[in-house]
Amino acid sequence: MKKKTIWTIAIIMGISFLALLLLQLNYIEEMAEMKKEQFDESVNRALYHASRNMELNETLRFLEQDINKKELKKTTKKDREKKEKEDAHQAPLPNNESNAFTSFESKLLKNNPSLTPKAIIVRNDSGALSTTRKQMQEVVKNRYIYQKALLERVVYNILYSASEKPLKDRINFKLLDQDLKAEMMNNGIDIPYHFSVLTQDGREVYHCPDYVEDGEENSYSQVLFRNDPPNKMGIVRVHFPDMNSYIFSSVRFMIPSIIFTIVLLVTFVFTIVIIFRQKKYSEIKNDFINNMTHELKTPIASISLAAQMMNDKSLTKTPKMIEHLGGVVNDETKRLRFLVEKVLQMSMYDQKKAVLKKKFTDLNEMVETIAHSFTLRVEHTGGKVYTEIEAIDSKMYVDEMHFQNVIFNLLDNAVKYAKPDQPLNVYLKTWNTNDHLYLTIQDTGQGIKKDNLKKIFDKFYRVHTGNRHDVKGFGLGLAYVKRMVDLHEGEIKVESEFGKGTKFTIILPVILD
């Protein structure tokens, strides 16, 4: 599949997943807002009804207190008899008004002339039945007007005296709490709440015993005694510490779908990454096969040509010629063996558990020996191998053969990527700290571009050198080096500047006695 096709599918699927995720988040947000609006409406309705109940209870309480006071002020029997005698000596009301009102009402009219009904008309000369009926209707109407005015005056006096009291004396806070709880339950709200009562200017009069400030940023207020003067009004304020959890509970069922969508999105991204990585490995393997074919082709062709010449009876075979052909076959066979060993080295790289024959070895001695044996190859370029042995405690616990191969691979790369027609200098240095043992291999070769540095330890990867095939190899050497250093619990770092050279640093743990 082409890379462009993969990218197209990846973009379409990615946009689809993101759109689905955004739709779910938007749906959750809208549901939460709707739940919040319903919650606000329910709380405000509950507070309104609770405030009305409180005002009604206050009115009933003061009416009851007024009735009780009147009962206590009832006169004794003698007082009533004396009162009746005094009433008996009073002159009868004109036009038979005494028949229209009780003795209590007559006395009240006498003491308060302003309450005297103005619509009473009693005619002495009314003899007809219709006239009498009209008179009775007027009497009943006037009594109703009088009783209504009297009741309104009593209620006014009660409420006026109530509004003069301090706010804390007007409110039964325990009863208010009960009303709030009942109204909240009636409106479907069954979560803990805390309330406080304040004056109109913000002074706190009361708060519930278990009052906490958590959730105060989302509080609800209701005016108490809203028909009183502004300075006599109160405010009840309620907040819910668990309001967010209550609202969140309504959209909790959507969380699994969001989690599954995110998991699918991550899995999809991971799958796309794996596809591109496998495609990259496939391309690298194809390059490896092409390179390996080219590398194996040369020695096979040389051996085949030497065999043909040895079997050609028309050619005169002198001892010198036979020796030359035998040398060619021998050299090309060694070259084939070396190429095959390179491939076999990576079988160990692919194994999960590599078998290493570790033993205590001195790094300084190993570096000196390898530098001496590699001197001829470097001097062939006109350069030289320099060693700086500064490690005091140079003992390490490694597989000697594989660790030597690590150093040889790094030196071999230095020679392969030397600058054409310029001397190559190689610097080997050892030193140690309290915790680590260091080995650096630095050359003055071509160097590595910054973009290639992070890929050089990948299997089959080779730094591109154009169409030239003078640099032999399969791209396995540095991958093998990295694998071996990791198996020895070490670390390898690389520094390079293109055109100036490369420096590899191997860090191993110090072996404590």
Summary of the structure (lengths in Angstrom):
residues: 513
radius of gyration: 54.0
end to end distance: 57.5
largest distance: 179.6
contacts: 1343
relative contact order: 0.07
helix: 59%
strand: 14%
